[in-house]
Amino acid sequence: MASEFRPSSPSDAAELGALAERLLGVAGGNPMFAEPHLHWKYWSPWPHWQGARSYVSTREKRIIAHAGVLPLICQQRGQRLTLLHPFDWMSEPSAVGSGAALLKRLASLADGLLIVGGSALTQRMVRPLGFRALGSVTRYATTVPPWLGAPPATSPEALADADQPARCTVSRTLLSDESDVERGQATPPWLTFERSSSRLREYLRCPALEMAAYTARSGDVPLGGFLLGFAPAQARIVGLWFASARSDDHELLIRLARRQAALHPGVEEIVCMANAPTDEQALVAAGFAAVGSVPMFLLASPSVIGPDARLAFQMIDGDVAFLHHGQPQSWLASLASEPAARQR
């Protein structure tokens, strides 16, 4: 019997949660499949995207495959392009080929598909489907600065001043001003995804993860801004946007983001992701260490995104921005355990 491809709806919530438990190993009560979060990531409107954000394939009215999508916008040669980043991708093993067929249908909805990371099975499947490897994205992490270990009586204001770069100020923002962010653009061979205020504001509404946005200045000079997310015991620099092209200013903005993240109660490590050389150099200079990488795959016509193009990726460009399972999952601890695991 032929399958039907359609957008999912809130009436599918219980079935999708059950599928995730069975196919993805998600525990019951996982915050990623709580109904408020499902509505936010699948069914609420998304800026600059008129399509649905979750699709299913069904057979005899039973869901056999699913994927959520995150729309990403960039520009090349004056053309505005939309790529879809699939997440929560799952398919019934008995419905052979249903997951691949779903991805092909998703590819027809935009200018291409972008997959970053994914399971070992996903990474094995994408090449036969026509995806091309596009390098990797590095994960970075750092500990909370030692100055935050001050006695409990120390005020937050005093802690902030202890690591405050001279003449720098950080202000929380509701992102009501479009000038606060970057527009997706090309700096060959790199393409940068759009950072619109309307899109960033959506992350502030995320039910599963507390998020906050900030702008920063050095004296009277704007440095840009950053979006922070707070998972259990972990702060994430979800997104960065720069008002200056100077590498020193990039490093300074990241240091300010690290300091602001460290002030949040319960934070034990601060993490970020990047693959653009300027971002990676600034992260290392700001005290972050590489803790592994994940591969990137692109499905798009070479006439749309050329074979030499590279896509600058940050956490905000994938579901890793808000993905967590309700328990601390330390990137630094996982790196430390890898050598021991290889010896067993």
N, C-alpha and C positions, 0 to 999 in steps of 0.2 A: 504494500500500500504506500502511495506517495505521501511524503511529509508536507506539512504546511509551515511556511516561514511567516512570522508576524511579530509585531512589538509585544512585549509582555505587558501586563497590567497589574494593578494592586491585587486583583483577585488571584493572581498566581503566587502571591507571597509565600503561603504555607508550602506549596509544592516546591518552590525554589529553595526554601530553607531545608526541606527534607532531602532534596537532591544534593545540596551542599554537604549535609551531614554524611550522606552515603558515598558520594563520589569524590569529594574534596577532603574528607576527614574532619570537617568542621564540627566542633563539639556543640551540643545543644546549648542555647543561651549565648552563643557567640555574638558579640556586639556588631559584627559585620552583617549579620542577618536578622538583627532586631528590626521590627517594622519601621520605626522612624528613620533609621539609616537606609533601609531599602527604598523608601519613598524619596529620600534625598538623592541617592546615587542612581536610581533608575527612572523615577517618574516625575520629579519636579522639573520645571523648565530650566533650560541652560542657555546662557547668553550666546547669541550669534549661531545658534543651531536650532533648526526647526524640526529635525527628526526626533525619533524616540532615542532613549539611551539604554535600552535593554531589549534584546530580541531572543525569541525562542523558536525552535523547530518542534513541531508536535506531530504525533502519529496516533490516530484514533483518540484525539483530544488529550493525549498524555505527552508531557514535555520530555523530549529525548535529547535536546541540546539547548544550551543557553550561553549568552555572553552579554555582559554590560559593555558600554562603549563610552570613552571619554573623548570628546572632540577637541582636536588641537589645530590651531590656525597658524600658518606662516605665509610668507610672501617670497616669490621667486620670479625674477624677470617681470616685475609689475603685476604678477598674477597672484590672487589670494587663494591659498590652497587649504583644504581641510583634510587632516588625517584622523583616523579613528584608532584609539588605543583600546583593544579589547581587554577585559578583565572579568573575573568570575566565570571563566570559560570552562564549561563542563559538558560532557556528553555521555549517554548510556553506552557502556561497552557492547551491549547486545545490538545496538543500532549502528552497525559498522559504517564509518564514513560520515556520520551525521555531524560530528564536530567540524570536520574539514568543510563539509557543504555549507555549514552555517558561516564559517569565516569567508568563504567565497561570496555568499550573499551580502555580508557586511561590506566587503570590498567594493561592491557595486554602488554603495550608498554615498561614497566620498571619493577623494582623490587617491586614497591609499590607506593601508593599515600599518600601524607601528606596534611591534611587540618588544618589550624590554624585560629581560629575565624570563619568568615563566618556569614551569616544571620541566624536568628532563624529558618527559613525553612531548610537551609542547615544542621544546627546542629540536627534537628529532623530526617532528611533523612539518615544521614550517618550510624547510627547504624544498621538499617535494611539491609544496603548494605554490612555489614561485617566489617565496620571500628571498631577499638577498641580505647577507650579513652586512652590518653597518658599524662594525667595531664593537666596543663595549662601553659600559658606564661604570665608573668607579664609585664605590661606597667609601665615605670618609667618616671618621668618628674621633671624638676627643673626650676627655674627662672634664668634669666640672672644675674650673680653676681653683687652685688651693685657697685663694683668698675667701672663697665662700664657706670654708670650714671655720670661720670665725666663731667666737662664743655666741650662744643663743641670744644674749642680751644686745648684741650688735644690731642696730637698726637697719632695715632695708636700704635706707638712704645712704648710710655709711658704707654698706657693702657695695652699693652701686658706685660710690665715689672711689672705692679702693682700686678699681680697674677701669676708671673712666679716662679714655684718651683726652688729652688736653683740648679744650674748646669744642668738644663734640657733644651733640645733644641727640637724644632718641625720643621720639614722640609716638604714642599710639595713634593709629589712624583708622577711620571707618571706610577709607578708600572711596570717598565721595567725589574726589577730583581725578579726572582721567589723566591729568598731567603727571600723576604720581607714578605711572607705570610705563613699560616699554611696549611698543608695537612690534609684532613679529616682522623680522626683516632679514635680509641676506647680507652677509659679509663673507664673500666666497673664500673657501668652499662651505662655510657654515651657514645654516639656516636656523633662526631663532624663533621659538614659538611666542605667540602673542601673550602679553601680560596685561590684559585690560582690567580696569578697576571692577567692572561688572562681573567678570569671571572670578577675580580674587575674592570679591564679596561673597560669592557662593560658598567658598571654603570656610568663611566665618560662620556659616550656618550649619556646618557639618555636625550632626547629632552624636557621632561616635567618637569625636576627637575635639578637644578644645583647641581653637586656633586664634591667633591674634596677629595683626599687621602693624608694622612700625615704619616710620620714615626717619632718616638720619641726616644730620648736617655737621659739617666741620666749620665752625664759625658761621659765616653767612653763605657758605657754599653747600648746596645739596649734594649728598652722596648717593641717594637712592633710597631703597627700602627693602624690607624682608618680611616674609610670612613665616610664623612659627607655629608648629603643631606639637601637642603634648600627649604622648602615649605613656603608658605606665613606665615610670622611671626613666623615660627617654624624651628629650626635646629634639625636634626635627626642624632644621632650616629648610622648610618646604619650598620656598621660592625666594629668589633674589632679583632685584632689578636695580640697575646702576645708572646714575645720572652723569657719570664721568667715565672716560675711556682710560684713565690713568690706572696702571696696575696697583700703585700704592693706595689709591682710593678704593679699589676693589678689596684689597686686603683689610683696609680699615673698616669698611662696611661689614665684612665677615667677622672681624673681631668684635664689633659692636653687637652683631647678631648673637654671637657666642655668649657675650656678657649678659645680654638681655635674657637669653634662654636659661642661663645658669641661675638667674634670680627666681625662677619658678620653683615652688615647693616640690620636693621629691625627685628632682632631676638628678640622675647619676651619670648620664652621658649625653652628648650632643652629637647629632649625626646630620649628614648632608650627602647628596649625590651630584656628580658632575662628570662631563666628558669633554667639554670645551677646554682647550689648553689654558686660556686665561683664567677660567674659573678654578681649574685644578691647581694652578700655580698659586693663586691667591689663597686657596684653602690650606695648602701646605704651609705657606708663609704665615698664616694665621694660627698655626698650631694643630691642624688636623692631620691624621694619619690615614693612609689608604688601608681599608680592611676588606679587600676583595673587590670583585667586579662581576657584572652580569652582562650577557650579550644583548645586542640590539639587532632586530630584524625588521626589514621594510618590504612591504608589498606595494609597489607603485610603478607605473610605466616609466622607463628611463626618459621619455619625452616630457614627463611631468616633473620628476625629480631625477636629475642626471646621475649617472653612475659615480661621479666624483663628489657629489654633494655629501655633506655631513650634517646631522641634526643635533643641535645643542640641547641636551636633556637635563632637567632638574626633577626633583621629587614631584613637584606639582604637575608634571606632564604624565604621570601615571598613578595608578591606585595605591602605590607605595606611600603616597602622601598621607593617606588616612587608614591604611591597612594595619590592623593589630587584632590580637585575639583576647584582650582583656588581662594579659599577664606580661610581666617584663620579658623582653626578648633582646638581650644585649648584643650589639654588633661586636663590641670589643671582646666580650667573653667568648663569642662564637669563633672569633679569630684565634684567641689563645688556645682554644680546645682543638683546633684543626691538626696541629702537629701530633698531639697525643692520639687523636683518632686515626691518623695515618699509620701510627706504630702498632696499633692493635691488630 
